[in-house]
Amino acid sequence: METSEIIDHILQHVVKSNEELQEEKSEMRKKSTDLKMFVLKKEEFGIGSIETTLEKLATEESTHKNTVEFINNHGFSESMLNPNASLLEIRTPSYERTDKATFISSGDYVRVLSVERRQWTKKTIERVIDYLPGLSRLYLTANDISSIVTGLNEITKTDVSGFTSKYNSYRDDRRISIQFHGGGTDDIEHVEEEFDAKPTRVEFKQKNSPTDAVTGAVTRNARINIPGIRAGSEELGAETVNSVASKFEEIDKKHFDVPNAPAARMTDSGMVIEGFTTLNLYESDTNQREVITDGGESESGGGQSNHADVEKAFVEALTEDIFESKRRYDFTEWREHEEYLLLDKERNEMFQVGISDRDLIVNARPGTTSVTLKDFCRVILEDFKTTYDISSRTVDFSTT
């Protein structure tokens, strides 16, 4: 069976008549589970290897006991559907149930599709995803997922139909989470202006006639939910799912690929650095740079002393809340309050973090992989400052 046929077959689970969709809308409850797609980065992972990989994990001394317990309490069987796709069945004997997920290879990525209820995907399928070495979840910024939904207008008219926005910052004790049903783009902007909260989940609806044809949602960790596709709009549904997944992959490559890690070579004229890759975590909203000090004066109007205090508070929070409290990292201060060398102990990879006016400059070191950089950015955006955006720059000096 061709991969496109496999996806079409899975999509049929959420295809509904116009009457069924209207009934769900009026009753505000769904009559079937959503289609869920998880987009993952792969490193030395092959379709068809899941069973043997889990069996091996369960016998290795270095495997965490929770992982071993999960594997031993479940049964797994993977059957190949074609050279690029497989069906994984996860049996949970204690509940007498079997959860199914389809794994599809997509270049450097894997797309995992399931129509199981989320309460069960979190207990089975997503745990397999998290435990399998060689697979890692993606992570995008708020601006990324907003641009993905906006980009769907290139396929057909698409509107934002709801969202969840969150705010968290080292600067204060506020932890804000706002769920907005039926809200549009203007509401996202209003929530951001009022609360500094940015979207972590954006819902959308698409039309190819006066009524909704496809409804869905995208999240920052690259999950796509499709609750319903109107009968007759199956082709649009398939195109939408593929477009969103492809955009997730494209943005992940743009942000986190390390095509040019720093490498040095000796020449007749001395040592030459052949390239570098740098990520920048920065405030895209200039209003975020207006920080009110304890004296009630903004940084921009408080002179050099206030600016220095703000910079000091930033550095102290970063070192205490992230570098020191996260057991994942060891760190060394290279230049006081300006530059740090970090070791990711889980992956045994080093990278460099610089501070510039409360922006973070993350430099790859020899051997740094995209997963290490992405995981650090996720920690910063979730636990330190949700308002950051991400840009990247890579240079290959050997071709210049």
C-alpha positions as CSV (number, residue, x, y, z in Angstrom):
1,M,0.0,0.0,0.0
2,E,1.3,3.4,-0.9
3,T,2.0,5.9,1.9
4,S,-0.6,8.3,0.6
5,E,-3.2,5.5,0.7
6,I,-2.3,4.7,4.3
7,I,-2.8,8.4,5.3
8,D,-6.1,8.6,3.4
9,H,-7.3,5.4,5.2
10,I,-6.5,7.0,8.6
11,L,-8.1,10.3,7.7
12,Q,-11.4,8.5,7.0
13,H,-11.7,8.1,10.8
14,V,-12.5,11.8,11.1
15,V,-14.5,12.3,7.9
16,K,-18.1,13.3,8.8
17,S,-21.2,14.6,7.0
18,N,-22.1,18.2,7.2
19,E,-25.0,17.3,9.5
20,E,-22.7,15.5,11.9
21,L,-20.3,18.4,12.0
22,Q,-23.1,20.9,12.7
23,E,-24.5,18.6,15.4
24,E,-21.0,18.4,17.1
25,K,-20.7,22.2,16.9
26,S,-24.2,22.9,18.4
27,E,-23.7,20.3,21.2
28,M,-20.1,21.3,21.7
29,R,-18.9,17.7,21.9
30,K,-17.2,15.4,19.5
31,K,-18.6,12.1,18.5
32,S,-15.3,10.5,17.6
33,T,-11.6,11.0,18.6
34,D,-9.3,13.4,16.8
35,L,-6.6,12.4,14.3
36,K,-3.3,13.2,15.9
37,M,0.0,13.5,14.2
38,F,3.3,13.9,16.0
39,V,6.3,15.1,14.0
40,L,9.7,13.9,15.3
41,K,13.4,14.3,14.3
42,K,15.2,11.1,13.8
43,E,18.8,10.2,14.4
44,E,19.9,6.6,13.4
45,F,16.3,5.5,13.7
46,G,14.8,3.1,11.2
47,I,11.2,2.1,10.6
48,G,10.7,-1.5,11.6
49,S,13.2,-1.4,14.5
50,I,10.9,-0.4,17.3
51,E,10.3,-3.9,18.8
52,T,13.9,-4.9,19.0
53,T,15.0,-1.4,20.2
54,L,12.5,-1.6,23.1
55,E,13.6,-5.2,24.0
56,K,17.2,-4.0,24.1
57,L,16.4,-1.0,26.2
58,A,14.7,-3.1,28.8
59,T,17.9,-5.2,29.4
60,E,20.5,-2.4,29.5
61,E,21.7,-1.4,32.9
62,S,21.8,2.3,32.0
63,T,18.0,2.4,31.2
64,H,16.0,4.3,33.8
65,K,13.8,2.0,35.9
66,N,10.6,3.8,34.8
67,T,11.4,3.0,31.2
68,V,12.1,-0.7,32.0
69,E,8.9,-0.9,34.0
70,F,6.8,0.6,31.1
71,I,8.3,-1.8,28.6
72,N,7.9,-4.9,30.8
73,N,4.2,-4.0,31.5
74,H,3.3,-3.7,27.8
75,G,3.5,-5.7,24.7
76,F,4.7,-4.4,21.3
77,S,4.3,-5.6,17.8
78,E,5.4,-3.7,14.7
79,S,4.3,-4.7,11.2
80,M,5.6,-3.1,8.0
81,L,3.0,-1.5,5.7
82,N,5.6,-0.6,3.1
83,P,9.3,0.2,3.2
84,N,8.6,3.7,4.7
85,A,5.7,2.9,7.0
86,S,4.8,0.6,9.8
87,L,1.9,-0.1,12.2
88,L,2.8,-0.3,15.9
89,E,0.4,-2.0,18.3
90,I,0.9,-1.4,22.1
91,R,-0.9,-3.9,24.3
92,T,-1.8,-2.9,27.9
93,P,-2.9,-6.2,29.6
94,S,-3.9,-4.5,32.8
95,Y,-6.6,-2.6,30.9
96,E,-7.2,-5.2,28.2
97,R,-6.7,-2.7,25.4
98,T,-4.5,-2.2,22.4
99,D,-3.4,1.2,21.1
100,K,-2.3,1.7,17.5
101,A,0.0,4.2,15.8
102,T,1.3,4.4,12.2
103,F,5.0,5.5,11.8
104,I,5.9,7.1,8.5
105,S,9.4,8.0,7.5
106,S,9.8,11.6,6.0
107,G,13.4,12.2,5.2
108,D,15.2,13.3,8.4
109,Y,11.9,13.1,10.3
110,V,9.2,10.6,11.3
111,R,5.4,11.3,11.3
112,V,3.4,9.3,13.8
113,L,-0.4,9.2,13.3
114,S,-3.0,7.8,15.7
115,V,-6.7,8.1,16.3
116,E,-6.6,6.9,19.9
117,R,-7.8,9.2,22.7
118,R,-5.3,11.6,24.0
119,Q,-5.5,10.2,27.5
120,W,-4.2,7.0,26.1
121,T,-1.7,8.3,23.6
122,K,0.0,10.1,26.5
123,K,0.2,6.8,28.4
124,T,1.3,4.5,25.6
125,I,2.2,6.0,22.2
126,E,3.9,9.2,23.4
127,R,5.9,7.3,26.0
128,V,7.2,5.0,23.3
129,I,8.1,8.1,21.3
130,D,9.9,9.7,24.3
131,Y,11.7,6.4,25.3
132,L,13.0,5.4,21.8
133,P,16.6,6.5,21.3
134,G,17.0,8.2,17.9
135,L,13.7,10.0,18.1
136,S,13.1,13.5,19.5
137,R,10.1,15.9,19.5
138,L,10.3,19.2,17.7
139,Y,9.9,22.5,19.4
140,L,8.8,25.8,17.8
141,T,8.1,29.3,18.9
142,A,4.8,31.0,19.2
143,N,5.5,33.0,16.0
144,D,6.3,29.8,14.2
145,I,2.9,28.1,14.9
146,S,1.0,31.3,14.1
147,S,2.8,31.6,10.7
148,I,2.0,28.0,9.9
149,V,-1.7,28.6,10.4
150,T,-1.5,31.8,8.4
151,G,0.3,30.0,5.6
152,L,-2.6,27.6,5.2
153,N,-4.4,30.4,3.4
154,E,-2.3,29.5,0.4
155,I,-4.3,26.2,0.3
156,T,-7.8,27.6,1.1
157,K,-9.3,30.3,3.3
158,T,-8.2,29.6,6.9
159,D,-9.2,31.4,10.1
160,V,-8.0,31.1,13.6
161,S,-10.8,29.7,15.7
162,G,-9.3,29.5,19.2
163,F,-6.0,29.3,21.0
164,T,-4.1,28.8,24.3
165,S,-1.6,31.4,25.3
166,K,0.9,31.2,28.1
167,Y,3.3,33.5,29.9
168,N,6.3,32.7,32.2
169,S,9.3,34.8,32.9
170,Y,12.2,35.0,35.4
171,R,11.2,38.7,35.9
172,D,8.1,38.0,38.0
173,D,6.0,35.4,39.8
174,R,3.1,35.4,37.3
175,R,2.3,32.2,35.5
176,I,-0.5,32.9,33.0
177,S,-2.4,30.4,30.9
178,I,-5.4,31.6,28.8
179,Q,-7.6,29.3,26.8
180,F,-9.7,31.2,24.3
181,H,-12.5,29.3,22.5
182,G,-13.6,30.9,19.3
183,G,-10.9,33.6,19.4
184,G,-9.3,35.0,16.3
185,T,-6.0,36.7,15.4
186,D,-7.1,40.0,17.0
187,D,-7.7,38.1,20.3
188,I,-4.2,36.6,20.2
189,E,-2.7,40.0,19.7
190,H,-4.9,41.5,22.5
191,V,-3.9,38.8,25.0
192,E,-0.3,39.3,24.1
193,E,-0.6,43.1,24.6
194,E,-2.4,42.7,28.0
195,F,-0.6,39.8,29.5
196,D,2.6,39.2,27.5
197,A,1.2,35.7,26.9
198,K,2.0,34.0,23.6
199,P,0.2,31.1,21.8
200,T,1.3,27.5,22.5
201,R,-1.6,26.1,20.6
202,V,-3.6,27.6,17.7
203,E,-6.9,26.2,16.4
204,F,-8.0,26.8,12.9
205,K,-10.9,26.1,10.5
206,Q,-10.8,25.9,6.7
207,K,-13.5,26.6,4.2
208,N,-13.8,25.5,0.5
209,S,-17.6,26.4,0.6
210,P,-19.8,28.4,2.9
211,T,-19.3,25.7,5.6
212,D,-16.2,24.5,7.5
213,A,-14.3,21.8,5.5
214,V,-11.5,21.0,7.9
215,T,-11.0,21.9,11.6
216,G,-7.6,21.4,13.4
217,A,-5.0,22.7,15.8
218,V,-1.2,22.9,15.9
219,T,1.0,23.0,19.0
220,R,4.5,24.2,19.7
221,N,5.8,20.6,20.2
222,A,4.7,19.8,16.6
223,R,1.5,18.0,17.3
224,I,-1.4,18.3,14.8
225,N,-5.0,17.5,15.8
226,I,-7.7,17.1,13.2
227,P,-11.2,16.6,14.9
228,G,-13.2,16.7,11.7
229,I,-13.1,16.7,7.8
230,R,-16.3,17.3,6.0
231,A,-17.2,14.5,3.6
232,G,-16.1,15.5,0.1
233,S,-13.1,17.5,1.5
234,E,-10.8,14.5,2.1
235,E,-8.3,15.8,-0.5
236,L,-8.1,19.2,1.3
237,G,-7.7,17.4,4.7
238,A,-4.7,15.3,3.4
239,E,-3.1,18.4,1.8
240,T,-3.5,20.4,5.1
241,V,-2.0,17.6,7.3
242,N,1.0,17.3,4.9
243,S,1.5,21.0,4.6
244,V,1.5,21.5,8.4
245,A,3.9,18.6,9.0
246,S,6.2,19.8,6.2
247,K,6.3,23.3,7.7
248,F,7.2,21.8,11.1
249,E,10.1,20.0,9.5
250,E,11.2,23.0,7.5
251,I,11.2,25.4,10.5
252,D,13.0,22.8,12.7
253,K,15.8,22.6,10.1
254,K,16.0,26.3,9.8
255,H,16.3,26.9,13.5
256,F,18.3,23.9,14.7
257,D,20.3,22.2,12.0
258,V,24.1,22.5,12.5
259,P,25.6,22.2,9.0
260,N,28.7,24.1,10.0
261,A,29.9,23.3,13.5
262,P,33.2,25.1,14.3
263,A,36.2,23.1,13.1
264,A,39.8,24.2,12.9
265,R,42.5,23.1,10.5
266,M,46.2,24.1,10.2
267,T,47.4,25.9,7.1
268,D,50.8,27.3,6.1
269,S,49.6,30.7,7.5
270,G,48.3,29.3,10.8
271,M,45.0,27.9,12.2
272,V,41.8,28.5,10.2
273,I,38.3,28.2,11.5
274,E,36.1,26.5,8.8
275,G,32.7,27.6,10.0
276,F,30.1,28.2,12.8
277,T,26.4,27.9,13.6
278,T,24.7,30.3,16.0
279,L,21.2,30.5,17.5
280,N,19.8,33.8,18.8
281,L,17.0,33.8,21.5
282,Y,15.7,37.3,21.3
283,E,12.8,39.6,22.2
284,S,10.9,40.2,18.9
285,D,8.6,42.6,20.8
286,T,10.6,45.7,21.8
287,N,8.0,46.5,24.5
288,Q,9.4,43.5,26.4
289,R,12.7,45.5,26.9
290,E,10.8,48.1,28.9
291,V,11.4,46.6,32.4
292,I,10.0,48.4,35.5
293,T,12.4,48.4,38.4
294,D,11.5,48.4,42.1
295,G,11.7,52.2,42.1
296,G,8.9,52.4,39.5
297,E,11.2,53.7,36.7
298,S,11.6,52.0,33.4
299,E,14.9,50.8,32.2
300,S,15.0,53.1,29.3
301,G,14.5,56.1,31.5
302,G,16.5,55.1,34.6
303,G,20.0,55.6,33.4
304,Q,23.1,53.3,33.5
305,S,22.6,52.2,37.1
306,N,19.1,50.8,36.4
307,H,20.3,49.1,33.3
308,A,23.1,47.5,35.2
309,D,20.7,46.2,37.8
310,V,18.4,44.7,35.2
311,E,21.4,43.0,33.5
312,K,22.6,41.6,36.8
313,A,19.1,40.3,37.7
314,F,18.9,38.6,34.3
315,V,22.3,36.9,34.6
316,E,21.6,35.8,38.2
317,A,18.2,34.3,37.2
318,L,19.7,32.5,34.2
319,T,22.5,30.9,36.2
320,E,20.4,30.0,39.2
321,D,17.2,28.9,37.5
322,I,18.7,27.1,34.5
323,F,22.4,26.4,34.7
324,E,22.5,25.4,38.3
325,S,19.0,24.0,39.0
326,K,18.7,21.9,35.9
327,R,20.6,18.7,36.6
328,R,21.0,18.2,32.9
329,Y,23.8,20.8,32.6
330,D,27.3,21.4,33.9
331,F,28.6,24.9,33.2
332,T,31.8,27.0,33.3
333,E,31.8,30.8,33.2
334,W,34.2,31.9,30.6
335,R,33.7,35.7,30.8
336,E,32.0,37.0,33.9
337,H,28.3,37.6,33.3
338,E,28.8,37.3,29.5
339,E,29.8,33.9,28.3
340,Y,29.3,30.3,29.5
341,L,30.4,26.9,28.4
342,L,27.7,24.2,29.0
343,L,27.8,20.4,29.0
344,D,24.6,18.6,28.2
345,K,25.2,15.5,30.4
346,E,22.4,13.5,28.8
347,R,24.0,13.7,25.4
348,N,27.6,14.4,26.4
349,E,27.7,17.4,24.1
350,M,29.1,20.9,24.7
351,F,27.8,24.3,23.5
352,Q,28.4,27.9,24.3
353,V,26.0,30.5,25.6
354,G,26.6,34.2,25.4
355,I,24.5,37.1,26.9
356,S,23.9,40.3,25.0
357,D,21.3,42.8,26.5
358,R,19.2,39.9,27.8
359,D,19.3,38.1,24.5
360,L,21.0,34.7,24.4
361,I,23.5,33.7,21.8
362,V,23.9,29.9,21.6
363,N,27.0,28.7,19.7
364,A,27.5,25.1,18.5
365,R,30.8,23.5,19.5
366,P,32.5,20.6,17.6
367,G,30.1,17.7,17.9
368,T,27.1,19.7,19.0
369,T,23.9,18.3,17.4
370,S,20.6,19.9,16.5
371,V,18.8,18.0,19.3
372,T,21.0,19.4,22.0
373,L,20.4,23.0,20.8
374,K,16.7,22.4,20.4
375,D,16.4,20.9,23.9
376,F,18.2,23.9,25.5
377,C,15.9,26.3,23.6
378,R,12.9,24.4,24.9
379,V,14.1,24.6,28.5
380,I,14.6,28.4,28.1
381,L,11.2,29.1,26.5
382,E,9.3,26.9,28.9
383,D,11.1,27.6,32.2
384,F,12.8,30.9,31.8
385,K,11.1,33.2,29.3
386,T,8.2,32.4,27.0
387,T,8.4,35.6,25.0
388,Y,11.6,34.7,23.1
389,D,11.8,34.2,19.4
390,I,14.5,32.2,17.6
391,S,16.8,33.0,14.7
392,S,19.9,31.2,13.4
393,R,22.9,31.8,11.3
394,T,25.4,29.4,9.9
395,V,28.6,30.1,7.8
396,D,31.0,27.8,6.0
397,F,34.3,29.6,5.6
398,S,35.8,26.8,3.5
399,T,33.6,27.9,0.5
400,T,34.4,31.7,0.8
